[in-house]
Amino acid sequence: MLRALELASRAEGLTSPNPLVGAVVGRDGTVVAEGYHREAGAPHAEVEALEAAGARARGATLYVTLEPCVHHGRTGPCVPVVLAAGISRVVVAVADPNPKVNGRGIEALRGAGAEVNVGLLETEARELNRPFFTFVLERRPFVTLKGALSLDGKIAAWDMTSRWITGEPARQAAHRLRRRADAIAVGIGTVLADDPLLTVRLPEPWPREPFRVVVDSRARTPLTARVLTAGRPDRALIAVTESASQDRVRSLEARGVTVLRLPARDGRVDLAALLGALAEREVVSLLLEGGGELNAAFLEAGLVDRVSLFVAPLLLGGAGARGLVGGRGRSLKEAFRLRRMTVERLGEDLLIEGDLEPQ
């Protein structure tokens, strides 16, 4: 099962909106064949492993990181393939929360006479597919708040410069985070101040282009903004409210981008509605890149699941310099807290990650 989990992780960033799944066919303590789901629309892990096993699958054990499916999606169901291959035992790490599956695959296998064991390395399997579980159970993307900041919490200097706070190893790691995301979001303030691209830029070409999302209540995004032209126009989404000028909206749409007209909350884009609109576009994971006001709004709405902070050994100072989280702030007693924290050294910088504790 450890091998199946490792195989599944190879496709990180490629399978969405499907989960990451790995499979191993074993017999008498020996690996017979293995496979993993490589991308959405490609054969599922079980099918790939069983095709590689051929006749050797008969009477063997199939180890799979997620319950085999019984429904038609982009591909056909896996349970009939497992049964036709003659597998006698199936070891499942975790049940699939998808309502179209959710135990039905396990029941179908048992009903056909196969032995099924569930729960081996379940914690690890859930962790691997946290975004998928959030997407299915809550009907919204899994949100990671990402930032690059100085030791004193500044995301830009007093003169608004922010390139580059961290070194090259940290910046490459940040692009690997982007690689795993289905969408990258910033606020209009960040667009006006930094004119970001919001693209994945790594040494090796990356086949999937995340949505580039700008939260822009009044449609102030400049028509010359790089976020509009950094990739395919239809991958640029501008979220506005009814307060946006219709002339501005039409001008943006004329550039080929998609304008999401969403309800307002306290005069700004309703973030829950935004996540719902992204879920409709099969965005399973969202990387939130600020700035401070948007970060604060997501935190206050209880819509941040994880934090990834790149911290540079700098002290920028400046009472007016931008911080990671804006808004009104919170008392120590009310502070957002992280759990299950990890720290990784990246050149001279640190990557600090953790999950948000429920409020």
LUMPADO-554465 format. One record per residue (C-alpha): residue in one letter; y, z, x. Coordinates in nm, 3 decimals. Example, Ala and Ser with C-alpha at 12.3 -4.5 7.8 and 13.67 -1.06 7.14 Angstrom:
// residues 2
[atom 'A'; [-0.450; 0.780; 1.230]];
[atom 'S'; [-0.106; 0.714; 1.367]];
***
This chain:
// residues 359
[atom 'M'; [0.000; 0.000; 0.000]];
[atom 'L'; [0.233; 0.064; 0.292]];
[atom 'R'; [0.169; -0.293; 0.404]];
[atom 'A'; [0.240; -0.420; 0.053]];
[atom 'L'; [0.572; -0.234; 0.049]];
[atom 'E'; [0.664; -0.378; 0.388]];
[atom 'L'; [0.583; -0.727; 0.266]];
[atom 'A'; [0.791; -0.679; -0.048]];
[atom 'S'; [1.096; -0.574; 0.153]];
[atom 'R'; [1.097; -0.906; 0.338]];
[atom 'A'; [1.250; -1.078; 0.036]];
[atom 'E'; [1.534; -0.830; -0.007]];
[atom 'G'; [1.830; -1.014; -0.155]];
[atom 'L'; [1.628; -1.316; -0.266]];
[atom 'T'; [1.425; -1.222; -0.573]];
[atom 'S'; [1.696; -1.104; -0.814]];
[atom 'P'; [1.681; -1.068; -1.111]];
[atom 'N'; [1.314; -1.013; -1.037]];
[atom 'P'; [1.193; -0.705; -0.849]];
[atom 'L'; [1.066; -0.693; -0.492]];
[atom 'V'; [0.685; -0.698; -0.501]];
[atom 'G'; [0.417; -0.708; -0.233]];
[atom 'A'; [0.039; -0.738; -0.270]];
[atom 'V'; [-0.264; -0.693; -0.043]];
[atom 'V'; [-0.626; -0.784; -0.118]];
[atom 'G'; [-0.868; -0.548; 0.055]];
[atom 'R'; [-1.245; -0.518; 0.087]];
[atom 'D'; [-1.446; -0.258; 0.282]];
[atom 'G'; [-1.137; -0.125; 0.456]];
[atom 'T'; [-1.030; -0.471; 0.574]];
[atom 'V'; [-0.730; -0.678; 0.465]];
[atom 'V'; [-0.857; -1.000; 0.313]];
[atom 'A'; [-0.524; -1.157; 0.216]];
[atom 'E'; [-0.167; -1.065; 0.140]];
[atom 'G'; [0.144; -1.202; -0.027]];
[atom 'Y'; [0.486; -1.117; -0.161]];
[atom 'H'; [0.734; -1.250; -0.414]];
[atom 'R'; [0.963; -1.463; -0.198]];
[atom 'E'; [1.235; -1.562; -0.446]];
[atom 'A'; [1.304; -1.589; -0.818]];
[atom 'G'; [1.095; -1.872; -0.959]];
[atom 'A'; [0.841; -1.861; -0.675]];
[atom 'P'; [0.483; -1.737; -0.730]];
[atom 'H'; [0.450; -1.363; -0.781]];
[atom 'A'; [0.304; -1.148; -0.506]];
[atom 'E'; [-0.035; -1.110; -0.675]];
[atom 'V'; [-0.072; -1.486; -0.722]];
[atom 'E'; [0.020; -1.560; -0.362]];
[atom 'A'; [-0.224; -1.300; -0.228]];
[atom 'L'; [-0.509; -1.409; -0.454]];
[atom 'E'; [-0.463; -1.775; -0.372]];
[atom 'A'; [-0.484; -1.684; -0.004]];
[atom 'A'; [-0.799; -1.478; -0.067]];
[atom 'G'; [-0.980; -1.745; -0.267]];
[atom 'A'; [-1.345; -1.658; -0.334]];
[atom 'R'; [-1.314; -1.346; -0.116]];
[atom 'A'; [-1.115; -1.181; -0.397]];
[atom 'R'; [-1.425; -1.141; -0.617]];
[atom 'G'; [-1.519; -0.773; -0.624]];
[atom 'A'; [-1.226; -0.678; -0.398]];
[atom 'T'; [-0.937; -0.434; -0.451]];
[atom 'L'; [-0.582; -0.552; -0.515]];
[atom 'Y'; [-0.300; -0.325; -0.397]];
[atom 'V'; [0.032; -0.412; -0.560]];
[atom 'T'; [0.369; -0.234; -0.548]];
[atom 'L'; [0.455; -0.298; -0.914]];
[atom 'E'; [0.247; -0.331; -1.228]];
[atom 'P'; [0.123; -0.690; -1.282]];
[atom 'C'; [0.307; -0.868; -1.562]];
[atom 'V'; [0.161; -0.994; -1.890]];
[atom 'H'; [0.452; -1.206; -2.014]];
[atom 'H'; [0.586; -1.554; -1.947]];
[atom 'G'; [0.914; -1.560; -1.754]];
[atom 'R'; [1.014; -1.803; -1.481]];
[atom 'T'; [0.642; -1.813; -1.403]];
[atom 'G'; [0.326; -1.734; -1.595]];
[atom 'P'; [0.172; -1.385; -1.635]];
[atom 'C'; [-0.019; -1.231; -1.344]];
[atom 'V'; [-0.285; -1.031; -1.528]];
[atom 'P'; [-0.494; -1.336; -1.627]];
[atom 'V'; [-0.480; -1.458; -1.265]];
[atom 'V'; [-0.599; -1.118; -1.138]];
[atom 'L'; [-0.887; -1.114; -1.383]];
[atom 'A'; [-0.987; -1.475; -1.317]];
[atom 'A'; [-1.001; -1.400; -0.943]];
[atom 'G'; [-1.271; -1.139; -1.009]];
[atom 'I'; [-1.077; -0.839; -0.875]];
[atom 'S'; [-1.274; -0.523; -0.961]];
[atom 'R'; [-1.007; -0.261; -0.880]];
[atom 'V'; [-0.627; -0.265; -0.892]];
[atom 'V'; [-0.412; 0.000; -0.724]];
[atom 'V'; [-0.057; 0.002; -0.861]];
[atom 'A'; [0.228; 0.192; -0.697]];
[atom 'V'; [0.450; 0.217; -1.006]];
[atom 'A'; [0.457; 0.087; -1.362]];
[atom 'D'; [0.705; -0.187; -1.448]];
[atom 'P'; [0.988; -0.047; -1.667]];
[atom 'N'; [1.053; -0.390; -1.821]];
[atom 'P'; [0.988; -0.350; -2.197]];
[atom 'K'; [0.785; -0.673; -2.184]];
[atom 'V'; [0.543; -0.501; -1.945]];
[atom 'N'; [0.580; -0.119; -1.933]];
[atom 'G'; [0.211; -0.029; -1.920]];
[atom 'R'; [0.080; -0.336; -2.102]];
[atom 'G'; [-0.036; -0.495; -1.776]];
[atom 'I'; [-0.230; -0.182; -1.682]];
[atom 'E'; [-0.382; -0.162; -2.030]];
[atom 'A'; [-0.485; -0.528; -2.023]];
[atom 'L'; [-0.656; -0.487; -1.686]];
[atom 'R'; [-0.844; -0.178; -1.800]];
[atom 'G'; [-0.933; -0.342; -2.128]];
[atom 'A'; [-1.097; -0.626; -1.935]];
[atom 'G'; [-1.309; -0.381; -1.734]];
[atom 'A'; [-1.108; -0.351; -1.413]];
[atom 'E'; [-1.060; -0.008; -1.256]];
[atom 'V'; [-0.688; 0.070; -1.230]];
[atom 'N'; [-0.524; 0.350; -1.030]];
[atom 'V'; [-0.150; 0.414; -1.067]];
[atom 'G'; [0.095; 0.618; -0.858]];
[atom 'L'; [0.003; 0.557; -0.494]];
[atom 'L'; [0.333; 0.576; -0.297]];
[atom 'E'; [0.522; 0.572; -0.626]];
[atom 'T'; [0.834; 0.734; -0.479]];
[atom 'E'; [0.857; 0.469; -0.207]];
[atom 'A'; [0.800; 0.190; -0.459]];
[atom 'R'; [1.073; 0.321; -0.688]];
[atom 'E'; [1.313; 0.349; -0.396]];
[atom 'L'; [1.245; -0.010; -0.295]];
[atom 'N'; [1.341; -0.134; -0.642]];
[atom 'R'; [1.614; 0.111; -0.741]];
[atom 'P'; [1.855; -0.168; -0.842]];
[atom 'F'; [1.588; -0.332; -1.059]];
[atom 'F'; [1.502; -0.002; -1.230]];
[atom 'T'; [1.872; 0.067; -1.299]];
[atom 'F'; [1.922; -0.285; -1.433]];
[atom 'V'; [1.625; -0.267; -1.669]];
[atom 'L'; [1.671; 0.091; -1.792]];
[atom 'E'; [2.053; 0.105; -1.813]];
[atom 'R'; [2.134; -0.264; -1.864]];
[atom 'R'; [2.391; -0.262; -1.588]];
[atom 'P'; [2.394; -0.343; -1.216]];
[atom 'F'; [2.317; -0.081; -0.953]];
[atom 'V'; [2.655; -0.009; -0.790]];
[atom 'T'; [2.702; 0.066; -0.420]];
[atom 'L'; [3.049; 0.170; -0.307]];
[atom 'K'; [3.102; 0.033; 0.043]];
[atom 'G'; [3.394; 0.105; 0.270]];
[atom 'A'; [3.510; 0.089; 0.632]];
[atom 'L'; [3.739; 0.376; 0.729]];
[atom 'S'; [3.877; 0.586; 1.009]];
[atom 'L'; [3.769; 0.943; 1.076]];
[atom 'D'; [4.066; 1.063; 0.874]];
[atom 'G'; [3.963; 0.857; 0.572]];
[atom 'K'; [4.205; 0.563; 0.596]];
[atom 'I'; [4.094; 0.212; 0.500]];
[atom 'A'; [4.414; 0.059; 0.640]];
[atom 'A'; [4.696; 0.162; 0.872]];
[atom 'W'; [5.045; 0.255; 0.751]];
[atom 'D'; [5.154; -0.110; 0.802]];
[atom 'M'; [4.865; -0.226; 0.571]];
[atom 'T'; [4.661; -0.379; 0.856]];
[atom 'S'; [4.286; -0.324; 0.824]];
[atom 'R'; [4.121; -0.581; 1.052]];
[atom 'W'; [3.922; -0.458; 1.219]];
[atom 'I'; [3.868; -0.085; 1.172]];
[atom 'T'; [3.503; -0.103; 1.280]];
[atom 'G'; [3.328; -0.293; 1.558]];
[atom 'E'; [3.103; -0.597; 1.544]];
[atom 'P'; [2.769; -0.412; 1.491]];
[atom 'A'; [2.912; -0.234; 1.186]];
[atom 'R'; [3.057; -0.557; 1.049]];
[atom 'Q'; [2.721; -0.729; 1.080]];
[atom 'A'; [2.557; -0.438; 0.896]];
[atom 'A'; [2.820; -0.470; 0.624]];
[atom 'H'; [2.728; -0.835; 0.578]];
[atom 'R'; [2.364; -0.736; 0.551]];
[atom 'L'; [2.468; -0.514; 0.261]];
[atom 'R'; [2.641; -0.814; 0.107]];
[atom 'R'; [2.325; -1.015; 0.158]];
[atom 'R'; [2.133; -0.776; -0.067]];
[atom 'A'; [2.396; -0.786; -0.344]];
[atom 'D'; [2.416; -1.021; -0.642]];
[atom 'A'; [2.791; -0.968; -0.667]];
[atom 'I'; [3.076; -0.829; -0.455]];
[atom 'A'; [3.376; -0.682; -0.634]];
[atom 'V'; [3.731; -0.593; -0.529]];
[atom 'G'; [4.049; -0.507; -0.712]];
[atom 'I'; [4.356; -0.728; -0.732]];
[atom 'G'; [4.534; -0.499; -0.486]];
[atom 'T'; [4.281; -0.584; -0.217]];
[atom 'V'; [4.314; -0.956; -0.289]];
[atom 'L'; [4.693; -0.941; -0.259]];
[atom 'A'; [4.687; -0.726; 0.055]];
[atom 'D'; [4.391; -0.868; 0.248]];
[atom 'D'; [4.303; -1.209; 0.093]];
[atom 'P'; [3.926; -1.152; 0.149]];
[atom 'L'; [3.655; -1.418; 0.134]];
[atom 'L'; [3.378; -1.193; -0.012]];
[atom 'T'; [3.109; -1.410; 0.142]];
[atom 'V'; [2.793; -1.339; 0.343]];
[atom 'R'; [2.859; -1.430; 0.706]];
[atom 'L'; [2.558; -1.374; 0.929]];
[atom 'P'; [2.419; -1.559; 1.233]];
[atom 'E'; [2.140; -1.709; 1.019]];
[atom 'P'; [2.228; -1.915; 0.708]];
[atom 'W'; [2.192; -1.727; 0.379]];
[atom 'P'; [2.066; -1.926; 0.077]];
[atom 'R'; [2.201; -1.704; -0.202]];
[atom 'E'; [2.571; -1.686; -0.279]];
[atom 'P'; [2.677; -1.358; -0.442]];
[atom 'F'; [2.932; -1.370; -0.720]];
[atom 'R'; [3.283; -1.298; -0.592]];
[atom 'V'; [3.441; -1.067; -0.850]];
[atom 'V'; [3.809; -0.972; -0.877]];
[atom 'V'; [3.909; -0.699; -1.121]];
[atom 'D'; [4.252; -0.827; -1.221]];
[atom 'S'; [4.377; -0.702; -1.556]];
[atom 'R'; [4.687; -0.926; -1.565]];
[atom 'A'; [4.547; -1.235; -1.391]];
[atom 'R'; [4.766; -1.199; -1.083]];
[atom 'T'; [4.514; -1.358; -0.845]];
[atom 'P'; [4.704; -1.626; -0.648]];
[atom 'L'; [4.576; -1.979; -0.698]];
[atom 'T'; [4.565; -2.003; -0.319]];
[atom 'A'; [4.350; -1.690; -0.277]];
[atom 'R'; [4.054; -1.750; -0.046]];
[atom 'V'; [3.819; -1.575; -0.287]];
[atom 'L'; [3.857; -1.872; -0.522]];
[atom 'T'; [3.755; -2.134; -0.268]];
[atom 'A'; [3.528; -1.943; -0.026]];
[atom 'G'; [3.219; -2.083; -0.197]];
[atom 'R'; [3.120; -2.250; -0.521]];
[atom 'P'; [3.405; -2.210; -0.773]];
[atom 'D'; [3.162; -2.103; -1.047]];
[atom 'R'; [3.060; -1.804; -0.831]];
[atom 'A'; [3.415; -1.665; -0.853]];
[atom 'L'; [3.467; -1.434; -1.151]];
[atom 'I'; [3.810; -1.298; -1.246]];
[atom 'A'; [3.797; -1.005; -1.490]];
[atom 'V'; [4.112; -0.979; -1.706]];
[atom 'T'; [4.228; -0.808; -2.024]];
[atom 'E'; [4.430; -0.931; -2.321]];
[atom 'S'; [4.747; -0.843; -2.131]];
[atom 'A'; [4.686; -1.135; -1.894]];
[atom 'S'; [4.916; -1.434; -1.926]];
[atom 'Q'; [4.731; -1.719; -2.094]];
[atom 'D'; [4.909; -1.965; -1.867]];
[atom 'R'; [4.775; -1.776; -1.565]];
[atom 'V'; [4.427; -1.768; -1.716]];
[atom 'R'; [4.431; -2.143; -1.779]];
[atom 'S'; [4.554; -2.208; -1.425]];
[atom 'L'; [4.267; -2.006; -1.283]];
[atom 'E'; [4.013; -2.178; -1.505]];
[atom 'A'; [4.152; -2.514; -1.394]];
[atom 'R'; [4.040; -2.421; -1.043]];
[atom 'G'; [3.683; -2.407; -1.174]];
[atom 'V'; [3.648; -2.028; -1.166]];
[atom 'T'; [3.521; -1.818; -1.456]];
[atom 'V'; [3.765; -1.581; -1.624]];
[atom 'L'; [3.599; -1.288; -1.799]];
[atom 'R'; [3.815; -1.172; -2.088]];
[atom 'L'; [3.722; -0.806; -2.129]];
[atom 'P'; [3.847; -0.510; -2.334]];
[atom 'A'; [4.094; -0.273; -2.177]];
[atom 'R'; [4.060; 0.099; -2.116]];
[atom 'D'; [4.377; 0.288; -2.030]];
[atom 'G'; [4.547; -0.045; -1.968]];
[atom 'R'; [4.289; -0.169; -1.719]];
[atom 'V'; [3.965; -0.362; -1.737]];
[atom 'D'; [3.696; -0.154; -1.904]];
[atom 'L'; [3.448; -0.113; -1.620]];
[atom 'A'; [3.148; -0.051; -1.845]];
[atom 'A'; [3.227; -0.380; -2.021]];
[atom 'L'; [3.257; -0.549; -1.682]];
[atom 'L'; [2.914; -0.426; -1.576]];
[atom 'G'; [2.772; -0.543; -1.908]];
[atom 'A'; [2.919; -0.889; -1.854]];
[atom 'L'; [2.773; -0.898; -1.503]];
[atom 'A'; [2.432; -0.788; -1.634]];
[atom 'E'; [2.440; -1.083; -1.876]];
[atom 'R'; [2.473; -1.301; -1.565]];
[atom 'E'; [2.165; -1.130; -1.416]];
[atom 'V'; [2.362; -0.931; -1.161]];
[atom 'V'; [2.117; -0.656; -1.065]];
[atom 'S'; [2.314; -0.510; -0.774]];
[atom 'L'; [2.692; -0.489; -0.725]];
[atom 'L'; [2.865; -0.410; -0.396]];
[atom 'L'; [3.200; -0.247; -0.463]];
[atom 'E'; [3.449; -0.306; -0.180]];
[atom 'G'; [3.761; -0.142; -0.322]];
[atom 'G'; [4.040; -0.075; -0.277]];
[atom 'G'; [4.110; 0.289; -0.342]];
[atom 'E'; [4.218; 0.261; -0.706]];
[atom 'L'; [3.917; 0.056; -0.809]];
[atom 'N'; [3.687; 0.290; -0.617]];
[atom 'A'; [3.839; 0.587; -0.799]];
[atom 'A'; [3.805; 0.418; -1.137]];
[atom 'F'; [3.435; 0.345; -1.083]];
[atom 'L'; [3.372; 0.700; -0.963]];
[atom 'E'; [3.556; 0.857; -1.256]];
[atom 'A'; [3.360; 0.636; -1.496]];
[atom 'G'; [3.032; 0.761; -1.347]];
[atom 'L'; [2.933; 0.409; -1.247]];
[atom 'V'; [2.866; 0.452; -0.873]];
[atom 'D'; [2.505; 0.504; -0.771]];
[atom 'R'; [2.526; 0.496; -0.392]];
[atom 'V'; [2.787; 0.511; -0.116]];
[atom 'S'; [2.774; 0.325; 0.217]];
[atom 'L'; [3.058; 0.417; 0.452]];
[atom 'F'; [3.123; 0.268; 0.794]];
[atom 'V'; [3.324; 0.524; 0.990]];
[atom 'A'; [3.511; 0.430; 1.308]];
[atom 'P'; [3.616; 0.681; 1.580]];
[atom 'L'; [3.983; 0.636; 1.493]];
[atom 'L'; [4.261; 0.862; 1.363]];
[atom 'L'; [4.520; 0.647; 1.188]];
[atom 'G'; [4.732; 0.910; 1.016]];
[atom 'G'; [5.021; 0.818; 0.789]];
[atom 'A'; [5.093; 0.985; 0.459]];
[atom 'G'; [5.130; 0.645; 0.297]];
[atom 'A'; [4.826; 0.482; 0.457]];
[atom 'R'; [4.562; 0.374; 0.208]];
[atom 'G'; [4.258; 0.597; 0.159]];
[atom 'L'; [3.908; 0.516; 0.042]];
[atom 'V'; [3.951; 0.675; -0.301]];
[atom 'G'; [4.279; 0.677; -0.491]];
[atom 'G'; [4.346; 0.807; -0.840]];
[atom 'R'; [4.468; 1.157; -0.917]];
[atom 'G'; [4.204; 1.323; -0.698]];
[atom 'R'; [3.977; 1.616; -0.773]];
[atom 'S'; [3.954; 1.982; -0.687]];
[atom 'L'; [3.687; 2.105; -0.446]];
[atom 'K'; [3.488; 2.236; -0.740]];
[atom 'E'; [3.502; 1.898; -0.916]];
[atom 'A'; [3.447; 1.683; -0.605]];
[atom 'F'; [3.199; 1.397; -0.608]];
[atom 'R'; [2.907; 1.500; -0.390]];
[atom 'L'; [2.640; 1.304; -0.210]];
[atom 'R'; [2.273; 1.384; -0.169]];
[atom 'R'; [1.989; 1.239; 0.040]];
[atom 'M'; [2.238; 1.145; 0.308]];
[atom 'T'; [2.153; 0.946; 0.619]];
[atom 'V'; [2.357; 0.869; 0.932]];
[atom 'E'; [2.302; 0.566; 1.158]];
[atom 'R'; [2.479; 0.480; 1.482]];
[atom 'L'; [2.614; 0.123; 1.499]];
[atom 'G'; [2.780; 0.072; 1.836]];
[atom 'E'; [3.072; 0.315; 1.841]];
[atom 'D'; [3.070; 0.350; 1.462]];
[atom 'L'; [2.861; 0.543; 1.211]];
[atom 'L'; [2.705; 0.429; 0.886]];
[atom 'I'; [2.689; 0.722; 0.644]];
[atom 'E'; [2.497; 0.662; 0.322]];
[atom 'G'; [2.401; 0.877; 0.026]];
[atom 'D'; [2.344; 0.887; -0.348]];
[atom 'L'; [2.599; 1.023; -0.593]];
[atom 'E'; [2.497; 1.351; -0.750]];
[atom 'P'; [2.505; 1.337; -1.130]];
[atom 'Q'; [2.825; 1.490; -1.266]];
***
